[in-house]
Amino acid sequence: MSSLHRQLCQLMEVWRWRKRVEVCLHAAAGFRCRTFCSSATEPDPIEVHKRKLFLWFSHLPQEEKQFGGYFIPETMHVDPLIVERKPEERAGLVSSPLQTQTSSSSSVTVEQLFEPTDAWSKDRGLNVLLYGAVGTGKSMVVRKLVLDWCAGTTLTQFKLLVPFSCEDLSQLTKATSLRDLVSRNGEGNQASGVLFLFNGIEKMKLDFRIGSTELCSDPSEALPAGVVVVNLLRKYLLPEASILVATRLSAVDCIPQKYVGRYVQMCGFSDPDLQRAYFTSRLLQQTAHNHEAQALLELLYLNLQRESQLAAACFLPSYCWLTCATLHFLRFTDVQAPIRTLTGIYTSFLRLNFGGEVLGMGAGSNVLIQEHQSSLMLYVVRTVGKLAFDGVTYKRTSFSEEELEQWIGGKTKTDEELRQLAMFRTDVLDFFLAPCVKHSVALPGELGENNERRYVFAVPAMQEYLAALYVVLGENKSALEKITRQVSVAIGQAGEDVIALMTILSKFIPLRIFAVFNLLKLLPNLYKGISSHNKGSIARTMATEMFRTEDSYNEDVLDQLEQSLLGVHGPQPQQHSEDQPFELYPIFMGGLLHYGNRVLLQQLGCSIKSTTVVQITRALRKYLVRELSKPQPPEELMDLLVLLYEFQNPRLTAEVLSSIRSIRLTNIRMTSLKCFVLRSVLSCAPASYHLEQLDLSSCLLTHDMLQMLWPAFKHTCNLNLQFNSLGPESCILLRDLLLDPKSSVRSLQLCDNPLLESGALSLLEALPKNESLRHLSLMHTGLGDKGALDLAEKLQQHAGLQELNVAYNNIGDNAALALVDACREHPSIHTLHLYLNPLSDVGKQSLYVRGVSKGHGSSSQQVRVLASVTEGSDISEDWHPILSVIRENISSWDRERVKQQLKVFLRELEWGRQQQQSLWKRLHFRRVEKGVRQTLRMLERDTGYSK
């Protein structure tokens, strides 16, 4: 058996994986490979090589680490469809990565890639060209191939696998021999067990012409890296070795056909079962949320089965990743996981697919592109981003072929630009834009003539992201700013020389003649002023788009995002405007200014300067404060919180919060993510900051959400948690909140939460040590008589309470009387709510009498007891508040019980009216009776609808 006796230094130097540039190279750069026939005490060098290779390719990228370690690559890999193509088919199948398998093509597995073909002899290795567009899964398959070879489960016929990154090979400046690259030694017939893997061959300018690339059969001869690779592919160097080349669609012809033994194309997840397997393998790893993950998967599958636009996008494994990442962000965010933002997910998604990618040259071209033009992502922003910005500006989501031609290829002039455009169309354009699946979903005016084909962004949010990136990068400059900038740069470069010359000449010529030249110094300042105005306009755009009047009553932006992935199940949400809402657009603009996203964009060749961020931030604060001076609906406030969270700028957040005194999120469907957003935003406020009101009523809050929000409650004076699903265990958290010395809660409303008697007891434990609470509402919380009696005993231990609401709690006469007596003895309680409890007429009369002060010299005080719309034979002063509370809660309460109580009110009103002699009082009774009957009819009408 042959031996490997030299170091693999050069191999490790070029071993950096193209898609994982952020991970540092492991400490294998200096290990020595000893002979295969080593002693028993020395490890097998091939096994050492496999072990180190496995560790390297097993590293989770940073994009996966942001999910808190939930994802294990070994358990969630799904092989995309790999189709073998005939040589004559390769040129005609590069237009779209989503084309389905034809009758003359057959799918192959990784194990079948190197099966012998008729055109290749047994004594020669096989060259396999694996090609596909961006996002079809080339890197995923190559990575899994390497890991499986290391584990000994695939391609076991190869004794040695040597992976190369062509991006790094192209950067080697000195000549290198194959022996130095691979460090192998032995007879030529032993090379049949070696597999070379070249990933991203389009990064190397390979020239197969004999006159340009000399022949070489000696592994020890030092040559440029490109020459070594060409001779390997020619089979002139190590002909027995097999080679796997992975490349883009546009680079299929970079290797002549005669040097390729098999063409295979990556076709992504063309089978819906592959998509389902991928989603299941990733989303079902949420062990702590398995039931919720199952329900989430069912909703996702239903949406995919509708042949939605999402199903078309998920033909690309990359969009399956983005879908899973977004759903994980929306549904499984918790305080233990690393902080993630939606903008960060989309930026990471683009870095996974375009990190290190450049817009290279066409086949056979020797012209170098300029460095500022080399970033593929920057080219995407200037073309597709411009199209996205135009769509957002004019509220359009679909585009005709003519519009694509106008925005993406309309201004190309040189041959080089045409070559770049051709490669861009072949490799990248279909990644972002796809044919519209359903024209019926288009907005009015979006369909072209003769029902022409329209194109949409594969994922709707991607249009808003690219439009935001286009604006933040300053690509939408006005013509004045562009001209001023060019002139300013030119004058700035020559300014010192001109000033020096004018100073010398002014000694001999009158100075007034040269005064005009001083105007040149003003031009750079003029450019700065125009540029600063442009940054201010970006901030103004963000604020304007955030608080558009026509979008005020749409669902909040996170719900809209979830519906785009899971579809709408049930009644369609009411659309108050015919225009397409682009509410993620300003949020992405803010998120892109975050430092972490700017670092990732810098790696993609898209630079956002710190001065730009400062100028936009300064102007944005002013515009946000101005908008917040107006009343905003709950959905708009939720969107603002998301914007501040995406921005990740504590200083700006604190300055904006200083102008907010009330956050009303009534009827917002709260999720773990929204709770985390609210918690994170309020944590940026200083310790002295206090909210006058935090209204979270009817938000479907659970105990886990309450636990996540607990730190945010300490900033709140009036906390409204009514109409949620909080049980007795939640009262322990609220008790701890009231016991916290930093808590400033003055009003706590817990109406319509199933707290029960045990929950009330836990909550009452905080009364002796709490000094801030003034109003406590426990209406319809299941107290019962025992809970009311316990409350009566605890009241004296809290001296500051002023108002207590225990209405609709199934409290009888005796417990109600005990509460009234306790309130009369309390130094500060002035109002007690007891309506909708099963009280007798005698009990109500006794409550009214007990509520009145005993007179002078007594320590007892008068207490307003709200038990009915009448007080004896008179109308209660509080009849209107009682009916208002019933009307507000009529949809969530027990209709039969409320109907029974309303009928009791009518009997009491009728009896009281009969006792009156005054016509005026009788009319007043009639008026109140009319209000009760209206409430009763409203209840009966709702009951009929529900049936």
Secondary structure, DSSP 8 states (H G I E B T S, - for coil): --B--SB-HHHHHT---TT-TTS---TTTT-B---SS--TTS--HHHHHHHHHHHHHH---HHHHTTTT---GGGS-----EEEE-GGGGGGG-S-TT----TT-EE--GGGTTS--TTS-TTS--EEEEE--TTSSHHHHHHHHHHHHHHTSS-TT-SEEEEEEHHHHTT--S-B-HHHHH--BS-GGGGGGEEEEEE-GGGS-----TTTS-----TTS-B-HHHHHHHHHHTSSSTT-EEEEEE-GGGGGGS-GGG-SEEEEE--S-SHHHHHHHHHHHHTT-GGGHHHHHHHHHHHHHHHHTT-HHHHHTTSHHHHHHHHHHHHHHHS--SSS----HHHHHHHHHHHHHTT-B----TT------GGG-BHHHHHIIIIIHHHHHHHHTT--EE-HHHHHHHHHTT--SHHHHHHHHHHIIIIIHHHEEE-S-GGGS-TT-S-GGG---EEESSHHHHHHHHHHHHHTTTT--HHHHHHHHHHHHHHHHHHHHHHHHHHHTTTS-GGGGGGGGGGGHHHHHHHHHHHHHHHHHHHHHHHHHT-GGGTTS--HHHHHHHHHH---SS----S-SS---THHHHHHHHTTSHHHHHHHHHTT----HHHHHHHHHHHHHHHHHHHTS---HHHHHHHHHHHHHHT-HHHHHHHHTT--EEE-TT----HHHHHHHHHHHTTS-TT--EEEEE-TTS---HHHHHHHHHHHTTEEEEE--SS---HHHHHHHHHHHH-TT----EEE-TT---HHHHHHHHHTTTTT--S--EEE-TTS--HHHHHHHHHHHGGG-S---EEE--SS---HHHHHHHHHHHHHSSS--EEE-TTS---HHHHHHHHHHHS---TT-S----EEE-SSEETTEE-TTHHHHHHHHHHHTTTS-HHHHHHHHHHHHHHHHHHHHT---HHHHHHHHHHHHHHHHHHHHHHHHHHHH-
